Every structure is written in structure tokens, then in C-alpha cells.
Amino acid sequence: MATLEKIRSKSVLLFVIIIVALLAFILGDFLTSGRTYFGSGTTMAKAGSAKVDYHDYQSRMEQLNEQQRNQQQTPDNDEMSQQVLRQILFEKMLEQEYKDLGITVTDSEISEAMTGAVPHPAAQQFIMVMSQRLGIPNPSGAAVYDAMMNPAKYGLPAEIGDQLQQLWAAQERGLEEALMQEKFGRLVAGLFTANELDARTLYNDVATTRHITYATKDYSTVADKDVTVTDNDRRAAWEEDREMYRLQEPVRSIDYIMVRIEPSQADRLAGQQAVENALVTLNNEEGTATVAADSKFVVNTTSTTRGRITDNRLKQFVDSAKVGQAVILSNMGDTYTLAKLLSVTNEIDSINLTMIGRADQAPLDSLLARLNAGAKFDELVDQQTVQGQDSVWTSLAAPGIPARIKEALTTNALGQAFILSDTVQGQPVSTLYRINARHSAVPYYELALIDYTVDPSQETLSQLSSDLHTFVSNNSSADDFKANAAAAGYTLLSGFVSSSTPHVGSAPDSRSAVKWLMNAKRGQVMPVFQDNKQTYLLTAAVKNIYDGEYLPFDADLIAEQVNAKATRNAKAKVLVDRYAGKAKDVAGYAKVMEVEPQTGDAMFTSPMLASIGFGESALQGAVAAAEQGKVVGPLKGNNAVVVFVVTGADNSGREYNFEEYSNQFNRALGISTYRLQRMENLFPMLLGKEKIENNSLEFIQGFGD
């Protein structure tokens, strides 16, 4: 009883210990898993109410990886990952837009699009392919649907119907999405459709061509030192283009150093010596066994005629080399290629054959007799029971031809058919051959091509790593990092990262370094990062963190761009003040400006204003509004101040037609369905002022974790 009372008295303490232990277990798993139980959960990204779940993302990635494998492509997995994430987020935002707008697709609409007299374009290829595979003579969605529901009617097994239903359902899902996009596209495009005022205005704009005489003075004629640009000027310049600087997600500006892991001079000298030693060995010993035993040398042998050699250096080598001779064929960068002539033989390069066999393994004697009696190939072969090929060229020097068959094809008389029998996997196989033509024997060169690449030594890697570690240790702030990089022999690069950035700068496989930088504080310097392939070393410093609605006017990421515009604006003011009121006509202004007056044409809707430049919308408007014969300016343009006078105008004389000019307006200024279907055009519209919350970094192992 005494013991039981002690346990009871300590129960609260035991309960606390158990809870602490459980929390320690949970937190321990959290710290090692790279994900938080109280954070994003399985949400990889979100924007407003649109969310991307990890399982959807993973499924899409698996599909794309399978496609890439089938196409034998090796994409940048980090870039593909972020593209997939953005694509799914785009789709989720579209779904939310459909829901908010009440856009739906009915079953009858899908049925009509799949089985109607004219299938929807998104379903046509599916219907054509399925019709061909099922042997349906008149392709239609209705016929494919009938075959799916009644496979026995078409002589198909029941399981084919089940497979077709799965394919049909997948096609319907894709078609539903296409129909939703079409409805959404028509709805949005309708918001930008010309009305009477739009069409009439466009008619007025394009019907008149104005002739102008003008003089321009370029901003480059004012030296940068002759203008003063204040923060107020920069802020005003930034305000003009503010929407260009809207942030879709927080970003961090960084300075970074990327050191390529390349062979040192000592490594290159050692590699050169290894190649020269190998050359001596190749010339003094038969074959390539000694050199091939060194894993740094990659030996490939080939047998070929001179005519098939495409490398002129190799042609020159076989023309002059003796058997057993080796040379250094090329040295490009850190890669050497050696060549050795192993043997020279005279062989028949190629022959023209007729070959016939039987799928049922029946004797070929009757076919042999008929072929030798003059029967034609098509009379003997049905490509089902009797199969074959007629008049095909093949090389006798090709690898894999058995010696017995090679000898028979070399020695048998032209035009006389014969039978060769062999055993394949224990089964007798006979083939009927006839040699139609045979080329004369030509020299065949057996060559060994040996590649050697100079790699950085472990000493070199250690030295590069040690030097960069020392630099990071001595420069632990972003300011010192930037100030001392050049003196330490490093090239400082600048850039930015966000949660959606695939890698740091051009450094592949550096997504974990992005994670470190996104978790760092302003001014922190990243420890030295080395990629798994040992191709580079990387370190970086976080200069600034931007997480507002816009990049501020003085953000280092845009400071140069904003300052350049503010400087142009300041130069424009200098020139406008300098020349304003100094003349009464364009000729007088040209004289004061020390330029020649020019003439040209201006149409309001043209992207080019005379020869002044592209995108001069303010000047275009001024020309359109100007009174004929009245001097206007000097006005600020994109790259120069301009003085002009409208000297005349021509009208096309065409009568106004609403349908014609509304169509022109819609084509030129409206939002087409094609544009709406492109993610890069629609994504910013859907996002609006929302921010992207990209949590994908939580799902990867961080650098230094």
C-alpha cells in the first residue's frame, strides 16, 4: 500500500514527464523532417484561396518525369518543380475564378462535344486515334462510345471496354477544363470588346496620316555630371513605372561568389604527362590493355572504312599510320583524344540481299526452287506465314554477324539462292538468302579511340575550398563580403532569390542553398556550399529583404534602372528649359539645337513615330492633338526632346463602318482567347494584389540542416 501511495503522489510528475517526452519526439521529428506540423502541412503553395496540395504536385511531377524519360531528356528538376507548382497554382486560381463567376459545364455539353456530329477540337485527336485502333472505318465519337459500351459488337474482349471507359473518362475531364476555359475566355474578352466610341475613335486615328517637320536633341548630349538627381526625382521616376515593380512574393537581394572547381595548372601538367606516358605505352605494346587498366582512360574500339570516317584528323591518321602506331589526335580544353591503329583488313563493305523465312518453321525448299526458277519476291511472300525483305543493303563488317553466315554471304555466287540453318535458343531456324550484288573488298581499319579528361585533384579541391572558407570566415557580414571579394581574387555577382527561385544564379542543384538564404537574416553570409557533382563552390550574402507590395524605389535590385530613368528625366528638363521659347519655327529650333530639321509621317496607332522612335505614346498624342501649322515643344520624349509642327494631313477617304473598325479594335487592343489561355498573360490578372505563398522549401532538406 505504501508503494502504491507513492506512485499516486507522483502521478502528476509522471504525467508531465510523459507529455514532455511526447513533445520531444514530435519536435525531434519536426526538426529532422524539414517540414512543420503547425505550418503549411501539405500545402506547397497558395495565393488567396487557391492552394496546391503536395499530393497533386507529386502526381504531376511523376507524370512529367515519365514523359522526360520516354523522350530521353534530362531537365533541370528544380526548374521543372517550380514550373509545375506555378502551373497547378494557376489552374487552382482558374477553378476559383470559375466558381466565383458561376461558370459550369453540363453533362449534355460534354456529350455533344464528344459524340456530336462535329466533335470539339480538344476531342478530335482522341476520337481519330481510338477509331484507328478499334478499326472503325468512319471515325466518330458516337462510334467510339458504342464500341466502349458494346465491345462484343465489334469483336472486342470485355476488358477492352473497361480500358476504353477509363480513357474516355480522362478525355471528358480534359474536355471539361477546355470548355470552362473557353467560357471564361469569352466572358473576359467580352469586357474588352469595342463599343461605338472605340470604333469611331480608331477610325479617326487610322484614317488620318499627319505630316510633321521636327527637330530632336538627344539626352546623351547632356553629361551625367551636369544634372543633379535627388531621391524625390528617383521616387517620381519609380512612380511612373510602379506596376513593373509589383512583388508577387517576398524576395531577397544577394551578392554571391561561385567558384568553378577546375583543374589547377599543376593538375593540367600532371594530366599532360599521363597522356604522354600512355602514348609511349600504346606505341611500344600491342593492343590497349595497359592503358585501359587505368580508369581515367576510356577506350573504345571500332572497325570502319575510310569513307565512313567524318573526322578529317582521323582520316589523315589512317592514311599515313602503320599498324600499332598511336598519336594524340586532339586536345580540346582539358580533354585529350588518342588514336591507335590496331589492324587493317580487306573486307567486303556491303552486299545487297533478298531474305525469306517462314513463321511456321516449315521447310524452305519449295520457295528456294521457285526463287531460283525466276519467281518474284512478291509472289513468294505474304508477310504473314512467309516473311522477308527484298533488295536490302547490309554491311558484312557490321558487328554480330556469325562467322559461318559471313563466310557464306562472302563466297556464294551472285543471283543463286541458298538456305542457311542455325539454332536460336535451342530452336532450329532456317533462312533463304539470295545475293543480288556485292561490293568489292575495301580496307577496314580497326581503331582504338582513347579519351582522357584532366580532372581537378583532391589537393586542388581542398585548396579552393580552404580559400573560400577562409574568406567567408573573415567576412561574416554582407558589407565586408562585398567590399573584400575583389581583393581576395573573387568575382562578385549580384542577384535575387525567392521561395520560387529554382537555384542561386546559374548554379544547378542549389535549391537547398536558396532555402538557407530565404531563412537567413539581412546581412548574413552563407557557409560554403558544394554541389553533389563537385563542379562548383558557392557562398552568398543577404543584402536586403523585400516583402512589401512593391519593390521600393531605392531597392538595390532596381536602383540602377530607376536612377537611369530619373537621370533621363533630369536631362529632359535641362534641355526643355534651355530651348523653350528660343525660336518661332522648327528651323529656328533646329539651328539653336545645332541639328538638322527632319520630316516624317505620324499615324496615331503606329508603333513608330516618324524616325523619332518606338513607344513614344505621349508624343503620338501630342501630334494627334496639335493644330496644323502651330509649333509644339520642346516636349520630353523617351530619349530626346522634340519640337514639331504638323504641316499637313491626309485622310484615307474611307467611310466609317462600325463592324470593320470594331473588329480592328478587338484584334489590336482586345484580349483574345489565345492570350487568355497563356498562363504568363493571365496569371498576373488572376493574382491581382494577392501574394504567392510558396512553401515548397519546407519540403526539401535544407543546406546545413
Secondary structure, 3 states (H helix, E strand, C coil): CHHHHHHHHCHHHHHHHHHHHHHHHHHHHHHHHCCCCCCCCCEEEEECCEEEEHHHHHHHHHHHHHHHHHCCCCCCHHHHHHHHHHHHHHHHHHHHHHHHHCCCCCHHHHHHHHHCCCCCHHHHHHHHHHHHHHCCCCCCHHHHHHHHHCHHHHCCCHHHHHHHHHHHHHHHHHHHHHHHHHHHHHHHHHHCCCCHHHHHHHHHHHHEEEEEEEEEEEHHHCCHHHCCCCHHHHHHHHHHCHHHHECCCCEEEEEEEEEECCCCHHHHHHHHHHHHHHHHHHHHCCCCHHHHCCCCEEEEEEEECHHHCCCHHHHHHHHHCCCCCEEEEEEECCEEEEEEEEEEEEEECEEEEEEEEECCCCCCHHHHHHHHCCCCHHHHCCCCCEEEEEEEEEECCCCCCCHHHHHHHHHCCCCCCEEEEEEECCEEEEEEEEEEEECCEEEEEEEEEEEEECCCCHHHHHHHHHHHHHHHHHCCCHHHHHHHCCCCCCCCEEEEEECCCCCCCCCCCCHHHHHHHHHCCCCCECCCEECCCCCEEEEEEEEEEECCCECCCCCCCCHHHHHHHHHHHHHHHHHHHHHCCCCCCHHHHHHHHCCCCEEEEECCCCCEECCCEECCHHHHHHHHHCCCCCEEEEEECCCEEEEEEEEEEEECCCCCCHHHHHHHHHHHHCCCHHHHHCHHHHHHHHHCCCCCEECHHHHCCCCCC
